[in-house]
Amino acid sequence: MQTPPGSAEAPLAGRRAQAARNNEVILEAARAVFLDDPKAPIAAVAERAGVGISALYRRYAGKEDLLRQLCHDGLRRYVAEAETALAEPDDWAAFAGFLARVVDADVHSLTVHLAGTFTPTEEMGRDAVRASELAAALFDRARASGRLRSDVVVQDLGLLLEACAAVRVPDPERTRQLRRRQLAVLLAGLSAAPGVGPLPGPAPAAGEFDWRWRRRE
């Protein structure tokens, strides 16, 4: 009997889908484990994910590969959210919406926790440059709207995101609510308003926090 067209590939597609689901389970477990303790062994990830260590090693050669994947995923999410925001016609809404989505995605927690724990790839370097360019474009648009105070610099965004990422309680939904509240307070502080005194200086400089990405042993 002749095999119907495409039917031979269906099981392979199913295996690919299952592999993708298994990989996501591993990555979710890794995010939780390494946010708690960046020095945790890779075996702790396998245990939390409910998979054997051999299954994990089939996907990642070692802990550094897994850390790099997590951080690069976060960087890609940052870039995607920034690109989405640039399509928003309202300059301030684009800026505020971008920050809210990045805070909700918890991108910065991984960045801060994992910086210096692996060697970045050239592709990550290119994506980091792209992320900086997009953030600067959104920042410039917010400033052009007249709603951003004049003494804020684009490097202040990193400090804002770190402040939000530092908010964490056991309940994920409550964490999200508190981070949104923190973001609203910080955005109010960035907003131009009559009679507000200047920010204490000096402002953070370009590259001032790059030291964190130097490899730590």
QUIURSUL-V331676 format. One line per field, one symbol per residue. ss: DSSP state (a for helix, b for strand, c for the rest). phi: phi as a letter, one per 30 degrees, with the letter a starting at -180 (. if undefined). burial: + if it has 16 or more other ideal C-beta (glycine too) atoms within 10 Angstrom, else -. A space follows every 10 residues. Layout:
ss->???
phi->???
burial->???
This chain:
ss->ccccccaaaa aaaaaaaaaa aaaaaaaaaa aaaaaacccc caaaaaaaac ccaaaaaaac ccaaaaaaaa aaaaaaaaaa aaaaaacccc aaaaaaaaaa aaaaacaaaa aaaacccccc caaaaaaaaa aaaaaaaaaa aaaacccbcc cccccaaaaa aaaaaccccc caaaaaaaaa aaaaaaaaaa bccccccccc ccccccccca aaacccc
phi->.ddeeidddd dddddddddd dddddddddd edddddaecd dddddedddi bdddddddcb dadddddddd ddeddddedd dddddddddd dddddddedd dddddhdded eddceicacd dddddddddd eddddddddd dddddiccdd cdcddddddd dddddddabe deddeddddd dddddddddd ddadiddddd bddecdidcd edddecc
burial->---------- ---------- -++--++-++ +-+++--+-+ -+-+++-++- +----+---+ --+--+++++ ++-++++++- ++--+--+-- ++-+++++++ +++--+++++ +++++-++-+ ---+--++-+ ++-++-+++- +++---++-- -+-+++++-+ +-+++-+--- --------+- -++--++--+ ---------- ---------- --+----
